[in-house]
Amino acid sequence: MDSSGTPASRRREAGAAARTETRRRLLQAAGDEFAERGYHAATVVRIAARAGVTVQTLYLAWGSKSALLRAFLEQALSDDADVPYPERLPRLIAAALEGADADPGAAIAHFAHMYRQLAERAALGWHLYRDAAASDREVADDWQVLQEQRRATFADIVGRIPPAFLRPGLDPATAADTAWAIASPETYDLLVRTAGYTLDEYEEWVATTLATALLAP
């Protein structure tokens, strides 16, 4: 008999499946708790209770409330629940700027649409991180790492636009930082949450502003 069919292996598989399900329930519970109360007011006691497990189980499954916050944001960033966001990122970048060498304007418009979809999913996570970072050093450090990762992503994205299409005198590094600032959690918060832009209006603003700032007339 194949070793994978032994009672011991079946128990291991069942145990792994149970642990995965527990982590999923805790992540769902954390998302609900964060959405209702914010990061600071959320408690591991209530999160565990929502998931129907003990606090000890929560710590064994995730380690900390901040780890749950990070997982909540990464889940929101990904449009494929089975593939972690960092693993999907190269494909998302390639899809976002497909055809950039021939028509960078159209590629930027396509990127703005994809970014709008991402922002819609991740807005709560971004808001939670910024609020929590103001008084939680661990979350603040993690937010800084995420911001630098996002900056590196924009360097990759803008680096795929041929320099001949960029505005005269605009070097790739400055172009990347310009895009990083325009398509950012901060502009989403200001325009959508504060100024009341619709998502369609925000997408159009990102596309137009990126094209004006980056591309040669």
N, C-alpha and C positions, 0 to 999 in steps of 0.2 A: 504493500500500500504506500502511496506517495505520502511523504511526511507531512504535507500540507493538510492531509485529511485526518490526522490523528486527533484524538480528543484534546490533547494539550494545545495543538495549533489552533483548533476551533475555539478553545477558551481564550487564547491570545487574541484572535481576530475579534471575538465578541467583546473582549475587554477594550481593545483599541477602538472599536465602533462606539462603545459606550462612552469612552473618554472624549471622542470627537463630538458626539451628541451633547455631552455636558458642556464642552467649550462653546458649542454653537448656541445653546440655550442661555448660557451666561452672557455671551456677547449680545444676543438679542435683548436680554433683560437690562444690560448696561446701557444699550442704545435707548431703550424706553425711559430708563431712569435719567439719563443725561438730558434727553429731550424735555422731560417734564421739569427737572429741578436744576439743570446746569451741573457742571463738573463738581464744584466745591460742595454744593448741598447734597449731591448724590452720596450714598453710603454703601459700603460693601455689604452691610447687613441687609439693606433693602434689595440690592441687586441679587444677592444670594436667595432671598425669600422669593423674589419674582421668578427666579429660575427653578425654585423648588429644591435647592441644595443647601448645604451648610456653608458657613463662611470659610471653614477649613478647606472644603472642596473648591471654593472659588480661588483661594490662594494656591492650592495644588495645581489647579487647571491653568491659571493665568499669572499668578505671582503678585499682582498689584492692581489697584484701580487705574494707575497710569498706563499699565500694559493693556488694559481693556480699552482705554481711550485711544491708544495708538491703533489697536486692532479695529476699532470702530471706524476710525478715519480711513484706514487702508481698505477696509471692506467697501466703504462708500466710494473711494476713488476708483475701484475696479468695477468694470461692467461685466465681469465674469466671476461669479462666486467661487468657481473651482480653480481659478488661477490667481495667485497673489499679484497685487498691483505691480511690485517691482519686476516681476517676470513678464508682465504684459506690456510694460512701458516701451521697450524697443519697437514692438509691433504697432503700438499706438502712435509713436512718433513717425514711423514710416508711413502709416496710413494718413496721418494728419497732413504731411507735406508731399504726398504723392503728386508728381508733376511739377514740383517747385522749380526745377531747372528749365522748364518750358514756359510756365505761366505762374509766377510767384504770387500774383494777386489772387488768382483763384485758389491757390494752395493756402494762402492766409485766410481767406474766407472759409475754407473747409476747416482749417484749424480752429478758427473762432467758433464754429458750430460745435466741434468736438469739445472745446474748452467749456462752452456754455453748458453742455450736457454733464461734463465732469463737475463743474461748479454747482450745478443744481443738486447733484448727489452729495457733494462734499461740504456744502455751505455750513451745515450744523456742526460738523466736525471741526472745520476751520474756526468757527465762532467759539466753540468750546475750548479749543487749544489756546486761542488768544486770550480769553478770559482767565483760564487757569494759569497761563504762563506769567501773568502779572504778579502772582503771589506764590507759585509753586516752582521751585528751582529745577526739579527734575523734569517737569513738563516744559519749562522754559528752555532747558538745554535740548530736549527732544524737538521742540518747535524750531529751534535754530538749525538742527540737523536737517529737518524736513525742508526748511527754507533753502538751505544750501543745495540739497538734492534737487529741488525745483529749479534753482538757478542753473545747475549743471545741465538739467534737462533742456532748458531754454537755449543754453549754449549749443547743445546738440541740434536742436530744431533749427535755430537761425543759421547754424553752420552749414546746413544743407541748401540754403539759398545762395546761388552763385553771387560772388561779390559784385559782379557787373550790374546786378539788379538793385543793389543797395544804394541809398542816397549818397551823393558825392561827399566824400570826407568821413563817412560813417564806417568805422572799422567793425569787424565782426564781434569783438568783445563788447563794445558799447551797444551795438545793435541787440545783442543777446540780453544785456541788462535792461535795455529799454523795453523789450518784449516782456521780460520777467516782471517789470514794474507795472506794465499796462494790464496784462492778463494775470491778475493777482487776487488773492483772498481779500486784500484791502479794497481794491476797486469794486469787487463784487459787493462787499459790505456797504461801501459808501453809496453806490448807485442803486443797488437793488433793495437792500434793507433800509437804508436811510432816505435816499431820494425817491424811492418808489418806482424805479424803472421796471418794466416788464422784462422777462427773460429774452424776448425777441429784441427789445430795445437795447438791452445790455449786449447781446450778441452782435448787433449791428455796430454799436459803439466800439467794441473790441476790434472787430474786423476793420472798420474805417480808421480807427486811431493807429492800429498796427501798420496798416498799409501806408498811411500818411507819414508815420514816423520812420518807417524802415525803407520803403521802396523809392527808387528814383522816379521823379515825375514822368 
